[in-house]
Amino acid sequence: MSGRNGSRPPRRGAVLAPGYRVVEHISRGRPLDVYDAWSETRRTRCVATRLRPDCAEDASARRRLLAEGRLLRR
């Protein structure tokens, strides 16, 4: 699936972040991509959310994603 600027989500096996690999791209919204991911540390599948590359400068989206991460960490 292609983004508005032609960017594509990482393919199966790509590293999303240290210790997390793409199993499958689940959805693309504005401004986030959602993945079924493999956690190498926990050795289990999980859901990973990441800002789309074309939305990396969206300060509001970054704040919301960080707030979601803090909430999930609790």
CHARMM internal coordinates of N, CA and C (Angstrom, degrees):
IC EDIT
DIST 1 N 1 CA 1.4402
DIST 1 CA 1 C 1.5147
ANGL 1 N 1 CA 1 C 107.86
DIST 1 C 2 N 1.2591
ANGL 1 CA 1 C 2 N 116.43
DIHE 1 N 1 CA 1 C 2 N 133.78
DIST 2 N 2 CA 1.4576
ANGL 1 C 2 N 2 CA 122.67
DIHE 1 CA 1 C 2 N 2 CA -175.78
DIST 2 CA 2 C 1.5168
ANGL 2 N 2 CA 2 C 110.86
DIHE 1 C 2 N 2 CA 2 C -99.85
DIST 2 C 3 N 1.3208
ANGL 2 CA 2 C 3 N 117.27
DIHE 2 N 2 CA 2 C 3 N 143.77
DIST 3 N 3 CA 1.4620
ANGL 2 C 3 N 3 CA 121.92
DIHE 2 CA 2 C 3 N 3 CA 176.85
DIST 3 CA 3 C 1.5064
ANGL 3 N 3 CA 3 C 110.93
DIHE 2 C 3 N 3 CA 3 C -83.77
DIST 3 C 4 N 1.3024
ANGL 3 CA 3 C 4 N 115.33
DIHE 3 N 3 CA 3 C 4 N 176.82
DIST 4 N 4 CA 1.4600
ANGL 3 C 4 N 4 CA 119.98
DIHE 3 CA 3 C 4 N 4 CA -179.32
DIST 4 CA 4 C 1.5197
ANGL 4 N 4 CA 4 C 112.03
DIHE 3 C 4 N 4 CA 4 C -61.54
DIST 4 C 5 N 1.3171
ANGL 4 CA 4 C 5 N 116.04
DIHE 4 N 4 CA 4 C 5 N -30.41
DIST 5 N 5 CA 1.4661
ANGL 4 C 5 N 5 CA 118.32
DIHE 4 CA 4 C 5 N 5 CA -179.11
DIST 5 CA 5 C 1.5250
ANGL 5 N 5 CA 5 C 111.44
DIHE 4 C 5 N 5 CA 5 C -100.31
DIST 5 C 6 N 1.3391
ANGL 5 CA 5 C 6 N 116.85
DIHE 5 N 5 CA 5 C 6 N 12.10
DIST 6 N 6 CA 1.4511
ANGL 5 C 6 N 6 CA 120.30
DIHE 5 CA 5 C 6 N 6 CA 178.84
DIST 6 CA 6 C 1.5149
ANGL 6 N 6 CA 6 C 114.11
DIHE 5 C 6 N 6 CA 6 C 90.21
DIST 6 C 7 N 1.3576
ANGL 6 CA 6 C 7 N 119.14
DIHE 6 N 6 CA 6 C 7 N -3.68
DIST 7 N 7 CA 1.4570
ANGL 6 C 7 N 7 CA 120.06
DIHE 6 CA 6 C 7 N 7 CA 178.92
DIST 7 CA 7 C 1.5251
ANGL 7 N 7 CA 7 C 109.27
DIHE 6 C 7 N 7 CA 7 C -72.45
DIST 7 C 8 N 1.2903
ANGL 7 CA 7 C 8 N 115.20
DIHE 7 N 7 CA 7 C 8 N 147.75
DIST 8 N 8 CA 1.4615
ANGL 7 C 8 N 8 CA 120.49
DIHE 7 CA 7 C 8 N 8 CA 179.22
DIST 8 CA 8 C 1.5151
ANGL 8 N 8 CA 8 C 108.82
DIHE 7 C 8 N 8 CA 8 C -118.07
DIST 8 C 9 N 1.3468
ANGL 8 CA 8 C 9 N 116.94
DIHE 8 N 8 CA 8 C 9 N 148.76
DIST 9 N 9 CA 1.4638
ANGL 8 C 9 N 9 CA 119.68
DIHE 8 CA 8 C 9 N 9 CA 175.54
DIST 9 CA 9 C 1.5296
ANGL 9 N 9 CA 9 C 110.05
DIHE 8 C 9 N 9 CA 9 C -63.27
DIST 9 C 10 N 1.3164
ANGL 9 CA 9 C 10 N 117.50
DIHE 9 N 9 CA 9 C 10 N 151.38
DIST 10 N 10 CA 1.4737
ANGL 9 C 10 N 10 CA 119.75
DIHE 9 CA 9 C 10 N 10 CA 176.77
DIST 10 CA 10 C 1.5291
ANGL 10 N 10 CA 10 C 111.08
DIHE 9 C 10 N 10 CA 10 C -57.79
DIST 10 C 11 N 1.3110
ANGL 10 CA 10 C 11 N 115.74
DIHE 10 N 10 CA 10 C 11 N 148.85
DIST 11 N 11 CA 1.4685
ANGL 10 C 11 N 11 CA 121.68
DIHE 10 CA 10 C 11 N 11 CA -179.46
DIST 11 CA 11 C 1.5175
ANGL 11 N 11 CA 11 C 111.82
DIHE 10 C 11 N 11 CA 11 C -82.97
DIST 11 C 12 N 1.3225
ANGL 11 CA 11 C 12 N 114.88
DIHE 11 N 11 CA 11 C 12 N 167.14
DIST 12 N 12 CA 1.4664
ANGL 11 C 12 N 12 CA 123.00
DIHE 11 CA 11 C 12 N 12 CA 177.26
DIST 12 CA 12 C 1.5313
ANGL 12 N 12 CA 12 C 109.66
DIHE 11 C 12 N 12 CA 12 C -49.41
DIST 12 C 13 N 1.3252
ANGL 12 CA 12 C 13 N 115.97
DIHE 12 N 12 CA 12 C 13 N 130.65
DIST 13 N 13 CA 1.4608
ANGL 12 C 13 N 13 CA 121.66
DIHE 12 CA 12 C 13 N 13 CA 178.68
DIST 13 CA 13 C 1.5130
ANGL 13 N 13 CA 13 C 114.42
DIHE 12 C 13 N 13 CA 13 C 91.57
DIST 13 C 14 N 1.3344
ANGL 13 CA 13 C 14 N 117.50
DIHE 13 N 13 CA 13 C 14 N -13.72
DIST 14 N 14 CA 1.4672
ANGL 13 C 14 N 14 CA 120.72
DIHE 13 CA 13 C 14 N 14 CA 179.55
DIST 14 CA 14 C 1.5354
ANGL 14 N 14 CA 14 C 109.95
DIHE 13 C 14 N 14 CA 14 C -68.53
DIST 14 C 15 N 1.3173
ANGL 14 CA 14 C 15 N 116.27
DIHE 14 N 14 CA 14 C 15 N 148.80
DIST 15 N 15 CA 1.4633
ANGL 14 C 15 N 15 CA 121.80
DIHE 14 CA 14 C 15 N 15 CA 178.26
DIST 15 CA 15 C 1.5334
ANGL 15 N 15 CA 15 C 108.14
DIHE 14 C 15 N 15 CA 15 C -81.71
DIST 15 C 16 N 1.3381
ANGL 15 CA 15 C 16 N 115.90
DIHE 15 N 15 CA 15 C 16 N 123.39
DIST 16 N 16 CA 1.4651
ANGL 15 C 16 N 16 CA 121.47
DIHE 15 CA 15 C 16 N 16 CA 176.32
DIST 16 CA 16 C 1.5209
ANGL 16 N 16 CA 16 C 110.90
DIHE 15 C 16 N 16 CA 16 C -84.69
DIST 16 C 17 N 1.3010
ANGL 16 CA 16 C 17 N 114.43
DIHE 16 N 16 CA 16 C 17 N -42.26
DIST 17 N 17 CA 1.4669
ANGL 16 C 17 N 17 CA 124.14
DIHE 16 CA 16 C 17 N 17 CA 179.84
DIST 17 CA 17 C 1.5234
ANGL 17 N 17 CA 17 C 104.56
DIHE 16 C 17 N 17 CA 17 C -157.98
DIST 17 C 18 N 1.3292
ANGL 17 CA 17 C 18 N 118.05
DIHE 17 N 17 CA 17 C 18 N 163.31
DIST 18 N 18 CA 1.4704
ANGL 17 C 18 N 18 CA 118.56
DIHE 17 CA 17 C 18 N 18 CA 179.51
DIST 18 CA 18 C 1.5279
ANGL 18 N 18 CA 18 C 111.70
DIHE 17 C 18 N 18 CA 18 C -51.06
DIST 18 C 19 N 1.3239
ANGL 18 CA 18 C 19 N 115.81
DIHE 18 N 18 CA 18 C 19 N 122.01
DIST 19 N 19 CA 1.4633
ANGL 18 C 19 N 19 CA 121.52
DIHE 18 CA 18 C 19 N 19 CA 177.61
DIST 19 CA 19 C 1.5175
ANGL 19 N 19 CA 19 C 115.49
DIHE 18 C 19 N 19 CA 19 C 88.84
DIST 19 C 20 N 1.3309
ANGL 19 CA 19 C 20 N 118.37
DIHE 19 N 19 CA 19 C 20 N 0.97
DIST 20 N 20 CA 1.4667
ANGL 19 C 20 N 20 CA 121.60
DIHE 19 CA 19 C 20 N 20 CA -178.78
DIST 20 CA 20 C 1.5162
ANGL 20 N 20 CA 20 C 110.49
DIHE 19 C 20 N 20 CA 20 C -128.29
DIST 20 C 21 N 1.3387
ANGL 20 CA 20 C 21 N 116.26
DIHE 20 N 20 CA 20 C 21 N 126.76
DIST 21 N 21 CA 1.4602
ANGL 20 C 21 N 21 CA 122.16
DIHE 20 CA 20 C 21 N 21 CA 179.82
DIST 21 CA 21 C 1.5294
ANGL 21 N 21 CA 21 C 110.21
DIHE 20 C 21 N 21 CA 21 C -120.53
DIST 21 C 22 N 1.3176
ANGL 21 CA 21 C 22 N 115.70
DIHE 21 N 21 CA 21 C 22 N 146.99
DIST 22 N 22 CA 1.4632
ANGL 21 C 22 N 22 CA 121.77
DIHE 21 CA 21 C 22 N 22 CA 179.66
DIST 22 CA 22 C 1.5226
ANGL 22 N 22 CA 22 C 110.19
DIHE 21 C 22 N 22 CA 22 C -70.10
DIST 22 C 23 N 1.3327
ANGL 22 CA 22 C 23 N 116.15
DIHE 22 N 22 CA 22 C 23 N 127.82
DIST 23 N 23 CA 1.4603
ANGL 22 C 23 N 23 CA 122.14
DIHE 22 CA 22 C 23 N 23 CA 167.95
DIST 23 CA 23 C 1.5282
ANGL 23 N 23 CA 23 C 107.16
DIHE 22 C 23 N 23 CA 23 C -95.53
DIST 23 C 24 N 1.3474
ANGL 23 CA 23 C 24 N 115.19
DIHE 23 N 23 CA 23 C 24 N -47.26
DIST 24 N 24 CA 1.4584
ANGL 23 C 24 N 24 CA 120.55
DIHE 23 CA 23 C 24 N 24 CA 179.67
DIST 24 CA 24 C 1.5297
ANGL 24 N 24 CA 24 C 109.31
DIHE 23 C 24 N 24 CA 24 C -159.07
DIST 24 C 25 N 1.3091
ANGL 24 CA 24 C 25 N 116.10
DIHE 24 N 24 CA 24 C 25 N 144.18
DIST 25 N 25 CA 1.4614
ANGL 24 C 25 N 25 CA 121.32
DIHE 24 CA 24 C 25 N 25 CA 172.88
DIST 25 CA 25 C 1.5250
ANGL 25 N 25 CA 25 C 106.34
DIHE 24 C 25 N 25 CA 25 C -81.83
DIST 25 C 26 N 1.3470
ANGL 25 CA 25 C 26 N 116.95
DIHE 25 N 25 CA 25 C 26 N 123.93
DIST 26 N 26 CA 1.4664
ANGL 25 C 26 N 26 CA 121.06
DIHE 25 CA 25 C 26 N 26 CA -176.64
DIST 26 CA 26 C 1.5189
ANGL 26 N 26 CA 26 C 111.41
DIHE 25 C 26 N 26 CA 26 C -90.90
DIST 26 C 27 N 1.3278
ANGL 26 CA 26 C 27 N 116.57
DIHE 26 N 26 CA 26 C 27 N -50.46
DIST 27 N 27 CA 1.4647
ANGL 26 C 27 N 27 CA 118.23
DIHE 26 CA 26 C 27 N 27 CA -177.96
DIST 27 CA 27 C 1.5211
ANGL 27 N 27 CA 27 C 111.71
DIHE 26 C 27 N 27 CA 27 C -156.80
DIST 27 C 28 N 1.3186
ANGL 27 CA 27 C 28 N 114.22
DIHE 27 N 27 CA 27 C 28 N 158.91
DIST 28 N 28 CA 1.4612
ANGL 27 C 28 N 28 CA 121.44
DIHE 27 CA 27 C 28 N 28 CA 176.70
DIST 28 CA 28 C 1.5146
ANGL 28 N 28 CA 28 C 107.26
DIHE 27 C 28 N 28 CA 28 C -127.88
DIST 28 C 29 N 1.3116
ANGL 28 CA 28 C 29 N 115.00
DIHE 28 N 28 CA 28 C 29 N 119.96
DIST 29 N 29 CA 1.4532
ANGL 28 C 29 N 29 CA 120.95
DIHE 28 CA 28 C 29 N 29 CA 175.64
DIST 29 CA 29 C 1.5139
ANGL 29 N 29 CA 29 C 107.89
DIHE 28 C 29 N 29 CA 29 C -122.00
DIST 29 C 30 N 1.2862
ANGL 29 CA 29 C 30 N 115.56
DIHE 29 N 29 CA 29 C 30 N -171.74
DIST 30 N 30 CA 1.4505
ANGL 29 C 30 N 30 CA 119.47
DIHE 29 CA 29 C 30 N 30 CA 175.67
DIST 30 CA 30 C 1.5007
ANGL 30 N 30 CA 30 C 104.83
DIHE 29 C 30 N 30 CA 30 C -111.32
DIST 30 C 31 N 1.2678
ANGL 30 CA 30 C 31 N 122.53
DIHE 30 N 30 CA 30 C 31 N 110.96
DIST 31 N 31 CA 1.4523
ANGL 30 C 31 N 31 CA 129.20
DIHE 30 CA 30 C 31 N 31 CA 17.07
DIST 31 CA 31 C 1.5316
ANGL 31 N 31 CA 31 C 113.82
DIHE 30 C 31 N 31 CA 31 C -115.71
DIST 31 C 32 N 1.3447
ANGL 31 CA 31 C 32 N 118.88
DIHE 31 N 31 CA 31 C 32 N 20.35
DIST 32 N 32 CA 1.4605
ANGL 31 C 32 N 32 CA 120.79
DIHE 31 CA 31 C 32 N 32 CA -171.35
DIST 32 CA 32 C 1.5226
ANGL 32 N 32 CA 32 C 113.33
DIHE 31 C 32 N 32 CA 32 C -115.97
DIST 32 C 33 N 1.3352
ANGL 32 CA 32 C 33 N 114.72
DIHE 32 N 32 CA 32 C 33 N 153.40
DIST 33 N 33 CA 1.4552
ANGL 32 C 33 N 33 CA 123.43
DIHE 32 CA 32 C 33 N 33 CA 166.67
DIST 33 CA 33 C 1.5220
ANGL 33 N 33 CA 33 C 106.78
DIHE 32 C 33 N 33 CA 33 C -111.24
DIST 33 C 34 N 1.3406
ANGL 33 CA 33 C 34 N 116.57
DIHE 33 N 33 CA 33 C 34 N 142.18
DIST 34 N 34 CA 1.4621
ANGL 33 C 34 N 34 CA 121.91
DIHE 33 CA 33 C 34 N 34 CA 178.97
DIST 34 CA 34 C 1.5241
ANGL 34 N 34 CA 34 C 107.48
DIHE 33 C 34 N 34 CA 34 C -119.89
DIST 34 C 35 N 1.3305
ANGL 34 CA 34 C 35 N 115.37
DIHE 34 N 34 CA 34 C 35 N 135.44
DIST 35 N 35 CA 1.4656
ANGL 34 C 35 N 35 CA 121.86
DIHE 34 CA 34 C 35 N 35 CA -175.18
DIST 35 CA 35 C 1.5173
ANGL 35 N 35 CA 35 C 112.20
DIHE 34 C 35 N 35 CA 35 C -128.06
DIST 35 C 36 N 1.3151
ANGL 35 CA 35 C 36 N 115.48
DIHE 35 N 35 CA 35 C 36 N 148.70
DIST 36 N 36 CA 1.4533
ANGL 35 C 36 N 36 CA 123.36
DIHE 35 CA 35 C 36 N 36 CA 160.63
DIST 36 CA 36 C 1.5244
ANGL 36 N 36 CA 36 C 101.92
DIHE 35 C 36 N 36 CA 36 C -85.17
DIST 36 C 37 N 1.3168
ANGL 36 CA 36 C 37 N 117.29
DIHE 36 N 36 CA 36 C 37 N 121.02
DIST 37 N 37 CA 1.4648
ANGL 36 C 37 N 37 CA 120.81
DIHE 36 CA 36 C 37 N 37 CA -173.28
DIST 37 CA 37 C 1.5253
ANGL 37 N 37 CA 37 C 110.47
DIHE 36 C 37 N 37 CA 37 C -128.85
DIST 37 C 38 N 1.3110
ANGL 37 CA 37 C 38 N 114.97
DIHE 37 N 37 CA 37 C 38 N 160.91
DIST 38 N 38 CA 1.4676
ANGL 37 C 38 N 38 CA 122.89
DIHE 37 CA 37 C 38 N 38 CA 175.67
DIST 38 CA 38 C 1.5223
ANGL 38 N 38 CA 38 C 107.70
DIHE 37 C 38 N 38 CA 38 C -108.38
DIST 38 C 39 N 1.3402
ANGL 38 CA 38 C 39 N 114.91
DIHE 38 N 38 CA 38 C 39 N 124.13
DIST 39 N 39 CA 1.4570
ANGL 38 C 39 N 39 CA 120.48
DIHE 38 CA 38 C 39 N 39 CA 175.68
DIST 39 CA 39 C 1.5198
ANGL 39 N 39 CA 39 C 107.77
DIHE 38 C 39 N 39 CA 39 C -92.13
DIST 39 C 40 N 1.3254
ANGL 39 CA 39 C 40 N 116.27
DIHE 39 N 39 CA 39 C 40 N 112.73
DIST 40 N 40 CA 1.4642
ANGL 39 C 40 N 40 CA 120.44
DIHE 39 CA 39 C 40 N 40 CA -179.66
DIST 40 CA 40 C 1.5238
ANGL 40 N 40 CA 40 C 111.36
DIHE 39 C 40 N 40 CA 40 C -67.96
DIST 40 C 41 N 1.3287
ANGL 40 CA 40 C 41 N 117.36
DIHE 40 N 40 CA 40 C 41 N -32.84
DIST 41 N 41 CA 1.4668
ANGL 40 C 41 N 41 CA 121.30
DIHE 40 CA 40 C 41 N 41 CA 179.60
DIST 41 CA 41 C 1.5225
ANGL 41 N 41 CA 41 C 111.40
DIHE 40 C 41 N 41 CA 41 C -68.94
DIST 41 C 42 N 1.3300
ANGL 41 CA 41 C 42 N 116.29
DIHE 41 N 41 CA 41 C 42 N -46.88
DIST 42 N 42 CA 1.4671
ANGL 41 C 42 N 42 CA 121.28
DIHE 41 CA 41 C 42 N 42 CA -177.17
DIST 42 CA 42 C 1.5257
ANGL 42 N 42 CA 42 C 112.67
DIHE 41 C 42 N 42 CA 42 C -88.07
DIST 42 C 43 N 1.3465
ANGL 42 CA 42 C 43 N 115.75
DIHE 42 N 42 CA 42 C 43 N -13.04
DIST 43 N 43 CA 1.4538
ANGL 42 C 43 N 43 CA 121.96
DIHE 42 CA 42 C 43 N 43 CA -179.07
DIST 43 CA 43 C 1.5260
ANGL 43 N 43 CA 43 C 112.04
DIHE 42 C 43 N 43 CA 43 C 55.65
DIST 43 C 44 N 1.3504
ANGL 43 CA 43 C 44 N 113.87
DIHE 43 N 43 CA 43 C 44 N 49.52
DIST 44 N 44 CA 1.4626
ANGL 43 C 44 N 44 CA 120.45
DIHE 43 CA 43 C 44 N 44 CA 179.12
DIST 44 CA 44 C 1.5265
ANGL 44 N 44 CA 44 C 109.79
DIHE 43 C 44 N 44 CA 44 C -153.77
DIST 44 C 45 N 1.3263
ANGL 44 CA 44 C 45 N 115.74
DIHE 44 N 44 CA 44 C 45 N 162.91
DIST 45 N 45 CA 1.4577
ANGL 44 C 45 N 45 CA 120.50
DIHE 44 CA 44 C 45 N 45 CA 175.16
DIST 45 CA 45 C 1.5232
ANGL 45 N 45 CA 45 C 109.30
DIHE 44 C 45 N 45 CA 45 C -81.70
DIST 45 C 46 N 1.3012
ANGL 45 CA 45 C 46 N 115.46
DIHE 45 N 45 CA 45 C 46 N 150.68
DIST 46 N 46 CA 1.4575
ANGL 45 C 46 N 46 CA 121.72
DIHE 45 CA 45 C 46 N 46 CA 179.69
DIST 46 CA 46 C 1.5263
ANGL 46 N 46 CA 46 C 108.84
DIHE 45 C 46 N 46 CA 46 C -152.29
DIST 46 C 47 N 1.3191
ANGL 46 CA 46 C 47 N 115.85
DIHE 46 N 46 CA 46 C 47 N 173.82
DIST 47 N 47 CA 1.4589
ANGL 46 C 47 N 47 CA 121.48
DIHE 46 CA 46 C 47 N 47 CA 174.62
DIST 47 CA 47 C 1.5181
ANGL 47 N 47 CA 47 C 107.56
DIHE 46 C 47 N 47 CA 47 C -100.76
DIST 47 C 48 N 1.3107
ANGL 47 CA 47 C 48 N 116.86
DIHE 47 N 47 CA 47 C 48 N 132.82
DIST 48 N 48 CA 1.4656
ANGL 47 C 48 N 48 CA 121.89
DIHE 47 CA 47 C 48 N 48 CA 178.45
DIST 48 CA 48 C 1.5277
ANGL 48 N 48 CA 48 C 108.29
DIHE 47 C 48 N 48 CA 48 C -123.36
DIST 48 C 49 N 1.3150
ANGL 48 CA 48 C 49 N 115.01
DIHE 48 N 48 CA 48 C 49 N 135.56
DIST 49 N 49 CA 1.4627
ANGL 48 C 49 N 49 CA 121.41
DIHE 48 CA 48 C 49 N 49 CA 178.14
DIST 49 CA 49 C 1.5124
ANGL 49 N 49 CA 49 C 107.49
DIHE 48 C 49 N 49 CA 49 C -117.14
DIST 49 C 50 N 1.3297
ANGL 49 CA 49 C 50 N 116.49
DIHE 49 N 49 CA 49 C 50 N 136.62
DIST 50 N 50 CA 1.4574
ANGL 49 C 50 N 50 CA 120.81
DIHE 49 CA 49 C 50 N 50 CA -177.51
DIST 50 CA 50 C 1.5231
ANGL 50 N 50 CA 50 C 109.69
DIHE 49 C 50 N 50 CA 50 C -143.08
DIST 50 C 51 N 1.3225
ANGL 50 CA 50 C 51 N 115.35
DIHE 50 N 50 CA 50 C 51 N 143.88
DIST 51 N 51 CA 1.4679
ANGL 50 C 51 N 51 CA 119.20
DIHE 50 CA 50 C 51 N 51 CA 174.47
DIST 51 CA 51 C 1.5234
ANGL 51 N 51 CA 51 C 109.20
DIHE 50 C 51 N 51 CA 51 C -63.32
DIST 51 C 52 N 1.3204
ANGL 51 CA 51 C 52 N 116.20
DIHE 51 N 51 CA 51 C 52 N 138.67
DIST 52 N 52 CA 1.4570
ANGL 51 C 52 N 52 CA 119.60
DIHE 51 CA 51 C 52 N 52 CA 174.46
DIST 52 CA 52 C 1.5236
ANGL 52 N 52 CA 52 C 108.38
DIHE 51 C 52 N 52 CA 52 C -65.79
DIST 52 C 53 N 1.3156
ANGL 52 CA 52 C 53 N 117.91
DIHE 52 N 52 CA 52 C 53 N 144.96
DIST 53 N 53 CA 1.4669
ANGL 52 C 53 N 53 CA 120.60
DIHE 52 CA 52 C 53 N 53 CA -179.98
DIST 53 CA 53 C 1.5278
ANGL 53 N 53 CA 53 C 113.42
DIHE 52 C 53 N 53 CA 53 C -56.08
DIST 53 C 54 N 1.3288
ANGL 53 CA 53 C 54 N 116.89
DIHE 53 N 53 CA 53 C 54 N -35.07
DIST 54 N 54 CA 1.4608
ANGL 53 C 54 N 54 CA 119.68
DIHE 53 CA 53 C 54 N 54 CA -179.57
DIST 54 CA 54 C 1.5285
ANGL 54 N 54 CA 54 C 112.69
DIHE 53 C 54 N 54 CA 54 C -77.51
DIST 54 C 55 N 1.3320
ANGL 54 CA 54 C 55 N 117.84
DIHE 54 N 54 CA 54 C 55 N -2.24
DIST 55 N 55 CA 1.4704
ANGL 54 C 55 N 55 CA 122.71
DIHE 54 CA 54 C 55 N 55 CA 178.71
DIST 55 CA 55 C 1.5254
ANGL 55 N 55 CA 55 C 111.52
DIHE 54 C 55 N 55 CA 55 C -117.44
DIST 55 C 56 N 1.3211
ANGL 55 CA 55 C 56 N 117.06
DIHE 55 N 55 CA 55 C 56 N 11.97
DIST 56 N 56 CA 1.4676
ANGL 55 C 56 N 56 CA 121.31
DIHE 55 CA 55 C 56 N 56 CA -175.15
DIST 56 CA 56 C 1.5201
ANGL 56 N 56 CA 56 C 113.21
DIHE 55 C 56 N 56 CA 56 C -60.88
DIST 56 C 57 N 1.3083
ANGL 56 CA 56 C 57 N 117.56
DIHE 56 N 56 CA 56 C 57 N -24.94
DIST 57 N 57 CA 1.4762
ANGL 56 C 57 N 57 CA 120.77
DIHE 56 CA 56 C 57 N 57 CA -179.15
DIST 57 CA 57 C 1.5285
ANGL 57 N 57 CA 57 C 112.61
DIHE 56 C 57 N 57 CA 57 C -90.91
DIST 57 C 58 N 1.3183
ANGL 57 CA 57 C 58 N 117.90
DIHE 57 N 57 CA 57 C 58 N 2.23
DIST 58 N 58 CA 1.4646
ANGL 57 C 58 N 58 CA 122.17
DIHE 57 CA 57 C 58 N 58 CA -178.87
DIST 58 CA 58 C 1.5369
ANGL 58 N 58 CA 58 C 108.94
DIHE 57 C 58 N 58 CA 58 C -80.50
DIST 58 C 59 N 1.3189
ANGL 58 CA 58 C 59 N 116.63
DIHE 58 N 58 CA 58 C 59 N 97.28
DIST 59 N 59 CA 1.4687
ANGL 58 C 59 N 59 CA 122.39
DIHE 58 CA 58 C 59 N 59 CA -175.24
DIST 59 CA 59 C 1.5209
ANGL 59 N 59 CA 59 C 111.73
DIHE 58 C 59 N 59 CA 59 C -60.90
DIST 59 C 60 N 1.3101
ANGL 59 CA 59 C 60 N 117.85
DIHE 59 N 59 CA 59 C 60 N -38.10
DIST 60 N 60 CA 1.4580
ANGL 59 C 60 N 60 CA 121.51
DIHE 59 CA 59 C 60 N 60 CA 179.98
DIST 60 CA 60 C 1.5312
ANGL 60 N 60 CA 60 C 110.81
DIHE 59 C 60 N 60 CA 60 C -64.89
DIST 60 C 61 N 1.3156
ANGL 60 CA 60 C 61 N 117.36
DIHE 60 N 60 CA 60 C 61 N -42.98
DIST 61 N 61 CA 1.4650
ANGL 60 C 61 N 61 CA 121.59
DIHE 60 CA 60 C 61 N 61 CA 178.71
DIST 61 CA 61 C 1.5255
ANGL 61 N 61 CA 61 C 110.34
DIHE 60 C 61 N 61 CA 61 C -64.97
DIST 61 C 62 N 1.3325
ANGL 61 CA 61 C 62 N 117.64
DIHE 61 N 61 CA 61 C 62 N -40.40
DIST 62 N 62 CA 1.4729
ANGL 61 C 62 N 62 CA 120.96
DIHE 61 CA 61 C 62 N 62 CA 177.68
DIST 62 CA 62 C 1.5206
ANGL 62 N 62 CA 62 C 110.34
DIHE 61 C 62 N 62 CA 62 C -61.28
DIST 62 C 63 N 1.3386
ANGL 62 CA 62 C 63 N 117.10
DIHE 62 N 62 CA 62 C 63 N -44.42
DIST 63 N 63 CA 1.4709
ANGL 62 C 63 N 63 CA 120.64
DIHE 62 CA 62 C 63 N 63 CA 179.68
DIST 63 CA 63 C 1.5263
ANGL 63 N 63 CA 63 C 111.15
DIHE 62 C 63 N 63 CA 63 C -61.51
DIST 63 C 64 N 1.3292
ANGL 63 CA 63 C 64 N 116.92
DIHE 63 N 63 CA 63 C 64 N -43.69
DIST 64 N 64 CA 1.4713
ANGL 63 C 64 N 64 CA 120.13
DIHE 63 CA 63 C 64 N 64 CA 179.85
DIST 64 CA 64 C 1.5245
ANGL 64 N 64 CA 64 C 111.46
DIHE 63 C 64 N 64 CA 64 C -64.23
DIST 64 C 65 N 1.3350
ANGL 64 CA 64 C 65 N 117.22
DIHE 64 N 64 CA 64 C 65 N -41.11
DIST 65 N 65 CA 1.4594
ANGL 64 C 65 N 65 CA 120.53
DIHE 64 CA 64 C 65 N 65 CA 179.51
DIST 65 CA 65 C 1.5276
ANGL 65 N 65 CA 65 C 110.87
DIHE 64 C 65 N 65 CA 65 C -65.98
DIST 65 C 66 N 1.3194
ANGL 65 CA 65 C 66 N 117.70
DIHE 65 N 65 CA 65 C 66 N -41.64
DIST 66 N 66 CA 1.4619
ANGL 65 C 66 N 66 CA 120.44
DIHE 65 CA 65 C 66 N 66 CA 177.42
DIST 66 CA 66 C 1.5251
ANGL 66 N 66 CA 66 C 111.42
DIHE 65 C 66 N 66 CA 66 C -65.70
DIST 66 C 67 N 1.3213
ANGL 66 CA 66 C 67 N 117.53
DIHE 66 N 66 CA 66 C 67 N -39.29
DIST 67 N 67 CA 1.4717
ANGL 66 C 67 N 67 CA 120.93
DIHE 66 CA 66 C 67 N 67 CA 177.62
DIST 67 CA 67 C 1.5293
ANGL 67 N 67 CA 67 C 110.49
DIHE 66 C 67 N 67 CA 67 C -63.24
DIST 67 C 68 N 1.3394
ANGL 67 CA 67 C 68 N 117.01
DIHE 67 N 67 CA 67 C 68 N -40.37
DIST 68 N 68 CA 1.4539
ANGL 67 C 68 N 68 CA 120.94
DIHE 67 CA 67 C 68 N 68 CA 176.81
DIST 68 CA 68 C 1.5288
ANGL 68 N 68 CA 68 C 110.77
DIHE 67 C 68 N 68 CA 68 C -61.90
DIST 68 C 69 N 1.3315
ANGL 68 CA 68 C 69 N 116.76
DIHE 68 N 68 CA 68 C 69 N -42.67
DIST 69 N 69 CA 1.4600
ANGL 68 C 69 N 69 CA 120.74
DIHE 68 CA 68 C 69 N 69 CA 178.62
DIST 69 CA 69 C 1.5190
ANGL 69 N 69 CA 69 C 111.93
DIHE 68 C 69 N 69 CA 69 C -62.62
DIST 69 C 70 N 1.3245
ANGL 69 CA 69 C 70 N 117.18
DIHE 69 N 69 CA 69 C 70 N -42.02
DIST 70 N 70 CA 1.4745
ANGL 69 C 70 N 70 CA 120.35
DIHE 69 CA 69 C 70 N 70 CA 177.76
DIST 70 CA 70 C 1.5172
ANGL 70 N 70 CA 70 C 111.17
DIHE 69 C 70 N 70 CA 70 C -63.46
DIST 70 C 71 N 1.3293
ANGL 70 CA 70 C 71 N 116.78
DIHE 70 N 70 CA 70 C 71 N -41.32
DIST 71 N 71 CA 1.4609
ANGL 70 C 71 N 71 CA 121.37
DIHE 70 CA 70 C 71 N 71 CA 178.52
DIST 71 CA 71 C 1.5328
ANGL 71 N 71 CA 71 C 110.76
DIHE 70 C 71 N 71 CA 71 C -62.41
DIST 71 C 72 N 1.3161
ANGL 71 CA 71 C 72 N 117.16
DIHE 71 N 71 CA 71 C 72 N -44.52
DIST 72 N 72 CA 1.4624
ANGL 71 C 72 N 72 CA 120.73
DIHE 71 CA 71 C 72 N 72 CA -179.91
DIST 72 CA 72 C 1.5269
ANGL 72 N 72 CA 72 C 112.39
DIHE 71 C 72 N 72 CA 72 C -67.32
DIST 72 C 73 N 1.3130
ANGL 72 CA 72 C 73 N 116.60
DIHE 72 N 72 CA 72 C 73 N -30.54
DIST 73 N 73 CA 1.4623
ANGL 72 C 73 N 73 CA 120.20
DIHE 72 CA 72 C 73 N 73 CA 179.98
DIST 73 CA 73 C 1.5279
ANGL 73 N 73 CA 73 C 111.76
DIHE 72 C 73 N 73 CA 73 C -68.21
DIST 73 C 74 N 1.3362
ANGL 73 CA 73 C 74 N 116.93
DIHE 73 N 73 CA 73 C 74 N -28.57
DIST 74 N 74 CA 1.4793
ANGL 73 C 74 N 74 CA 121.00
DIHE 73 CA 73 C 74 N 74 CA 179.97
DIST 74 CA 74 C 1.4557
ANGL 74 N 74 CA 74 C 110.51
DIHE 73 C 74 N 74 CA 74 C -66.99
END
COOR INIT
IC SEED 1 N 1 CA 1 C
IC BUILD
